[in-house]
Amino acid sequence: MRALALTLMLACLALAGWTGHRLWQRVSQPPAPALSLTAAMPATEATPATGGAISRNWPALFGTAAAPEPQPPAPPTPPMPPIESLGYRLKGVVSAGTAHWAILTHPTGDVILKPGDTLTDGITVEAIDEQGLWLSRGGERVLLGFDPPEG
């Protein structure tokens, strides 16, 4: 009985070794070239007549990334109205050494400003000199000068 078990065990080991060797040979070989059916099929519009492989272009499963739609160019910004149209008038300038203040009049009341103050949203006082009040509006430097004398 032991001899029969030993014989069967050796036979199974030999069979396992032989199948393992054949598996190793299959895995280590390069893949065989794919067969082309174009030689057996008549040339049609779907298959090229050159005998090349059939291309398989499948559509994307979830669609493709769409390029952003081109946007029309932004309309040009209209020029800003003159500072005087906002209702501000330079009433006077006060200087004491290196410090300068400007007195502005507006229909809502008078305002006293120094360089660095904000007149309204987007309009900042840059400097005050003999010519008048220099304002910065949207990167543009604007002078609010004295009214010309009447007469």
QUISULBEL-V281595 format. One record per residue. N is the residue number from 0. BURIAL is I if it has 16 or more other C-alpha atoms within 10 Angstrom, else O. Layout:
n->[N | N]
burial->[BURIAL | BURIAL]
This chain:
n->[0 | 1 | 2 | 3 | 4 | 5 | 6 | 7 | 8 | 9 | 10 | 11 | 12 | 13 | 14 | 15 | 16 | 17 | 18 | 19 | 20 | 21 | 22 | 23 | 24 | 25 | 26 | 27 | 28 | 29 | 30 | 31 | 32 | 33 | 34 | 35 | 36 | 37 | 38 | 39 | 40 | 41 | 42 | 43 | 44 | 45 | 46 | 47 | 48 | 49 | 50 | 51 | 52 | 53 | 54 | 55 | 56 | 57 | 58 | 59 | 60 | 61 | 62 | 63 | 64 | 65 | 66 | 67 | 68 | 69 | 70 | 71 | 72 | 73 | 74 | 75 | 76 | 77 | 78 | 79 | 80 | 81 | 82 | 83 | 84 | 85 | 86 | 87 | 88 | 89 | 90 | 91 | 92 | 93 | 94 | 95 | 96 | 97 | 98 | 99 | 100 | 101 | 102 | 103 | 104 | 105 | 106 | 107 | 108 | 109 | 110 | 111 | 112 | 113 | 114 | 115 | 116 | 117 | 118 | 119 | 120 | 121 | 122 | 123 | 124 | 125 | 126 | 127 | 128 | 129 | 130 | 131 | 132 | 133 | 134 | 135 | 136 | 137 | 138 | 139 | 140 | 141 | 142 | 143 | 144 | 145 | 146 | 147 | 148 | 149 | 150]
burial->[O | O | O | O | O | O | O | O | O | O | O | O | O | O | O | O | O | O | O | O | O | O | O | O | O | O | O | O | O | O | O | O | O | O | O | O | O | I | O | O | O | O | O | O | O | O | I | O | O | O | O | O | O | O | O | O | O | O | O | O | O | O | O | O | O | O | O | O | O | O | O | O | O | O | O | O | O | O | O | O | O | O | O | O | O | O | O | I | I | I | I | O | I | O | O | O | O | O | O | O | I | I | I | I | I | O | O | O | O | O | O | O | I | I | I | O | O | O | I | O | O | O | I | I | I | I | I | I | O | O | O | I | I | I | I | I | I | O | O | O | O | I | I | I | I | O | O | O | O | O | O]
